[in-house]
Amino acid sequence: MKKVLIANRGEIALRIIRACMELNIPTVVVHSEADTDSLPVKLADESICIGPAPSVKSYLNMRAILSAATLSGADSIHPGYGFLAENPLFADMCEQHNFNFIGPSASAIAKMGDKSVAKSIVKESGVPVVPGSDGPVFSIQQAYEIADEIGYPVIIKAVAGGGGRGMRVVYEKEELEKNYATAQNEALSAFKDSSVYIEKYFINPKHIEIQIIADSYGNTIYLGERDCSAQRRHQKLLEECPSPVVNKELRKKMGDAAVNAAKGVGYENAGTIEFLLDKDGSFYFIEMNTRIQVEHPVTEMVTGIDLLKEQLKIAMGEKLEIKQSDIKLNGHSIECRINAEDPYRNFTPTPGPITWLHLPGGPGIRVDTHIYAGYSVPSFYDSLLAKVISFGHDRDEAIKRMERGLNEMIINGLPQGGVKTTIPLHLALLKHPVFKEGKVDTGFIGRTDILGQE
């Protein structure tokens, strides 16, 4: 691997740069005009501006990215997460133009990106799946038949979906037709594909995901689980590893299922299998994320394995040096996603200049961020500013260290105006007795006034 082009921005671009530096691999980062003064641009060996601020004209411009790779002499491309990371066409274009795409094959991305195809593949691999339609539901009559068969409540999801878009929960038969049409319209608007499918909806389950790594020699292992149940409108806010409700026996069952699912699609590189965990301990496949996850640091903290470096080494054709028997979960880690949003004003985005910044430190605190004093948060992209990750010998210590870290963190430093963040929400969640007991489910934040502690 001669040089890696990073087709992303923000903290994940910086994270990739750091991994490449440790492996002595030169980097070139592409950027929009809005990100000219970003930290990844300052720290990469090279940078190339590929377009104006809107993503469609820069970070989603495949031709511009491939042209930059050719111009810079890069032989490999890392997509990070978001943007083109799970776009099979981009992965295929990289392969067709002889660039090493640092991720799975275009075929694997396409198969696991189509929710109905993915469900069929993992089902054949012996992995439990959520009861529902075997593929897209093409008529309201078919929707009624499936919902009657599996029982209400049901959830309608976009086949090409993600991020909670094109998703509607239906509790009663009378609500089905309206929500079916709404989900189709949202799916068409967001993904240019109106196809939807229907699944059984579990009330207040846990959201558990399993990190896997696979090389090109047939070796696939799992690195424990992450509990991602703390969500708002299907968007993750806080993740932890290990889950407070997963014991050793359940971990092995879910881990083996994740490995079987990955092998079923011929998967290579890092990926994540996501499950719903019901109150009775039953788990069901939701989807596979064919990329590095935002929350990967908590896995790194408890396993001691650098997932980005493993991605790079696998892409270089190296064989996994880690065996399943080597994986030990030591201690506990929590990640809080700090966004430029005002939790007191319905999470309104708050872009703007950061006039003053203090990042937390001390034992057991890691901060992954691309911001700095003097940096201006653009309004064009995701509002993620930083990820604060704590580590403790046990969950209680990880919680206490996270509280200390968040209380120490200052972004902007102005009592009025400027960038607001979600830090108050995270502090309130960490103090909530339901969180402390490890009983947060996917619907908890939506039905609870966290800031009011109700």
N, C-alpha and C positions, 0 to 999 in steps of 0.2 A: 504494500500500500504506500504509494508515493506522496499523495496529498488528499486530504478530505475536504470536500466542499460541504458546508453546512447550510442546508436549505431551510432555515428557520431563524427565529429571533428570540430576544428575551433571555430568561434564565436557562432554558434548555439549550440554547445556542452556546451560552457560556459554559454550561456543564459538559457539552461535547468537546469544546476547546480544551478544557482542563484534562479530560481523559486522553485526548490526542497528545497533549504536551507530555503526559507521563509515559506515553508510548513512543515519544520522539517522532510523531507524525505531524508534518506541517498542515496548517489549516487555512482555508479561505472561506469567509462568510459573505453571503449575499445579503443585501439589505435594501429597504425602500428609502426614499428621500426623507421620510419621517424619522428613520432610525439612523441617520448619518452620525449622530453623536452618541449612539448607544455603546454600552460597555463591550459587547461582543465585537463590534467593529473596531474598537480601540485595542482589544487584546488578541484578536486573530492575527496570523502572520500576514494575511492579505484581506482586502475587502473589495467588493464590487457592487455598485449601486445598479439595481436591475429595474427600477421603475418608481413611479410616484407612490404616495401613501396607501391608497386603496389596495387591499390584498389581491384582488383580482388582477391588478396591473403590476404586481410585484411578487409576493410570496406564493401566489397561485399561478404565476406565469411560467408554465413548464418550459417553453422554448427559451425564455430569457435565462432561466436557471441552467439549462443544458448548455446554452451558449457561453455562460459565465464559467461553467466547468471546463469547457473546451479551451476558452481563452486563458484560464489560469493554469492549465496543465494538470488539473485534479483528475485522479483516476477513480475516486470513490465519492459517493454522495450520501450524507446522513440526513434524513428528513425530520428528525426529532419527533415531536408529537403535534397533532393538529395539522392545519394546512394540507400538505400533500402526503403526509405520513402513511395514510391508509388508502391511497388512491392507486388502484391497480394499473391504470393507464400510465401514470408517472413511473411506477416501478418498471413497467414493461418498456417504456421509452428509455429509461436508464440502461436496461439490459440490451436493447436494440442498438444503442449508441456506445456500447462497450464500457459503460460506467458501472462500477461495483456498487449496487444499491445496498446500503447497510440496513438490512431488514429481511423479512421473508420474501419469497418469490411473488411475482405478480399473480400467479395462479392461486397461491395460498391466501393472499389478500382478498382477491375477488371472491373466493369461496366462503371465507369467513366474514366478509363484508356483507354478503347477502344473508340476512338473518334466517330465511327459510332453508336455504341450502346448508348453512352452518348447522342448523338444528338437525337436519337429516343426516349429515356426516357424523356428528358426535353421537347421535342415537345409534347409528350402525356400529360405533366404537364401544357401545355399552355404557355410555354416559347418560344419566337420567336427565330428561328434558321436561320443561314445563308443558303440561297438557294444553293442546290447542290445535290450530290448523296446521296441516302439513306443508303449506305454502301460502302464497298470496290468496286473499279472499276477494273475489272479483264481483260479488253482488251482495246486496243487503239481505237477500233471501238466504244465501250461503252463510252469511254472518249470523243470522238468526238460528240456523240449524246448528252451527258449531257452538254458539253460546248456550243453547239449550242443552247440548250434549255434555259440555264440561261444567256447566253451572255458573251462575253469577256469584260474585263480580268477575268481569273479564277486562282485559286491557287490550286496546287496539294500538298497534305499533307500525311505524313506517318500515318497510322492508330495507330501505337504504338509510335508515335513521341513525340517530345518535344525539346525545346532549339533551334528551327529553323532548325533542321536536317531533311532531307527527305522532304524538302519544296521547291517548285518552282512556280514562278508566270509566267503565260502565257498571253501575251497581244494579240497575233494574232494566228489564226488557224494554220498557217505554223510552229509555234514554239511548238505545242502541243506534237507531237510524241517524239521529242528529250527530252523535259523536263519530259515527262511521264516516259521514260526509266531511266533518271538520278535520278529522285525522288525515283523510285523503288530500284535502286542500292544503293542509300544512306540509304534508310530505312533498307534494308537487312544488310548492313554493320554496321549500328548503333544499330539496334534493333533486328536483326536476324528475321525480318519479313518484306517482301517486299510489303505488302498490302498498297495501297494508296487510298485516296478518293479525290473528287474534290468539291470545293466550289466557289461561286462567290467571286471575289476579289474586295474589296472596296478600292479605291484610297485615300490614306491619311486620314484614319479614326482616331478616338481616341480609345485608349485601356483603358477600364474602368473595374475594378474588384470590386466585392462586397464580403466583409468578412462576413461569417456566423459562428454561433456557434449553435450546436444542442446537447441536452442531450438524455438520453435513455428513457425519459418519454414523448417524442413527442413534446418537446418545441424546436422551431427553431427560431432564431432571426438574423437580419442583423445589422452590425455595420458600416453603411455608405460605402462609396466607396473610392477607391484609383485610381488615374490617373497614369497609367504606360506607357504613350505614348512616353516618351523619351527613344528611343531604338536604338541600333546599331546592324544590322543583327539579328533582333528578340530577342536580349538580352537587358534586361532592365538596364538602367544606373541610372535613377533618378525616384523617385516616390513621389507623394504628396497626402495629404488628408486634406480637401476634394478636388474634382476636380474643377478647375476654370470654367468649362463649365456645371456642373451639378447643376440644381436648386432643390428646395425642392420637387417639383412635380415629376420631373424625377427621383430623388433619391428614392422616394417611389415606383415608377413603377419598377425600376431596383431591388430594395431591395425585393419587393414582388415576382418578378420573380425568384430571387436567392433562396429565401426560398422555393418556389414551386419546383424548380429544386432539391434542397437538399432533400426535403420530398419525391419526386418522386423516389429516390433511397434508401430511408430509412437511410439517412445519420446521423451519430453521430460524435461528436467531432468538432474540428475547420476545416474549409475548405474555399475555395474561388471559386466563380463563375466568370469567365472571359467573358466579352462582348466586341464586337466592337460597337462603337457609330458613326453613320454616321452624315454627316453635317446637315441633316434635323431633327435630334433628334431621329431617329430610332435606336434601339439597337438589337443586335443579339448575341446569345450564341456562344462562341467559345469552351470552355472546362471548366472542373472543376479540380482544384488542391486539391487533397485529403490529405493535409498536412498543416503544418504551412508554411507561406510564408516568403521569405527573407525580404520582405518589411513590415512585420507585425508591426514594431515599430511606423510607422506614425499613424496607427489606434489606437494604445495604447495611443499615445500622445494626440489625440483629444477626445478620449472617456474616458480616465482614467481607462480603463479595461486592466488587465494583461492577455493577451491571453494564455501565457504558463501556468499560474496557473489555468486558466479555463480549459485548456486541461487536466491537471492533476486531477482536481476535478471531471470532467466528467468521466474520466477513473476510478476513485474511486467509481463511481456509484452515485455521488451527483446530485441533481436536480439543474438546472439553477436558480440562485437567481435573475438574471437580466431579466426584461421584456422588450419588444420592446419599450414601452412607457418611459422606463428609459434611452434609448440611446439618448444622446445629443452630437452634434459635436461642441466642443468649440475650437475656434482658428484655426490655420493652421499649418501643419507639412510637412516637406520635408526630404527625405532620399537620400543621395548620396552614391553609392557603390564605395568604393575606392579599386581599383584592382592594383595588381603588374604587370602593363602593361605600355608600353611607347606609349602614344598617338601620339608622333611625329615620331614613327617608325612603323606605321600600327598596333599599339597595340600589339607589340611583348611582350610576357611574360618576366618578369625580376625577377626571383627568386634569392635568395641570402641572406646574413646576413644583419640584421638591426643593424647598429652600434650605432645609436642615435635616440631617439624617443621623440617627444613632442605631446601630444594629446590636442585638444582644450577643453575649458571649458567656464564658464560664464553662464549668464542667457539664458535659452532656448536651450542649446546644450547637446545632449546625444551622446555618442560614444559606439557602440557595437563592440568589437574587441578582438582578442585572441593574438595579437602581443605584444612584449615588447622589450626593448633594449637588444641586445644580442641574440634575436631569429633569426633563419635562416629560411627564407621562402622556403619550399620545392618545387620542380618542378613537383611533381607527382599529384597535386590536383588543384582544382579551384583556381584562382588567387585572390579571395576576401581577402583583408587584414582587412578592417574595414567598418563599416556603420556609417556615420555621420548623425545624425538626429537633425534637428532644429525645434523649436516650437515658434510661434509668435501669438499675438492676432489676426493678419490678415496675408494675404499672403505676403504683402510687408515686414512686420517685419520678417517673417520666412525666406524670401530670404536674407534680410540684415544680419540676424544672421548666416545663412549658409555661406555667403561670409566671414563673420568675422571668423567663425570656420575653414573654409578651408584655409584661409590665415595664420591662426595661427598654423595649423597642419604641423609638420615636421617629415618625415619618412626618416631615414638614415642620412640626414644632410650633405651629401657630394655633392659637385658641379659636380663631375665626377664619373661615374660608379655606381655600386651598384643598389639597388632597385629603380626603377622609378615607379611612380604612375599616375593614371588618374585624379589627382587633377586639373591640368591645364585645362583639358576638361570640368570638372564640373564648374570651375570658369568662363570659357568662355561661357558656356551654360546659367548660371545664369544671365550674363550680356546681353545676346542676346535679342533684342527687341521682337522677336517672343515669347520667353519664358516668358518675363515679361508681355506680353499681354495674356498669358495663351493659346496660339494658337498652341503649339507644337503638331504635329500628329506623327503617327508611322513611317512615312517616312522622317521626317524633318532632322534628323541627317545624314541620308544616302545621302541626296541630298544637304547638306549644309556644307561648310567649316567652322565649328564652331570655330576652333582655328584661322582661318583667318578672322572670322566675316563677311562672305559673305552670 
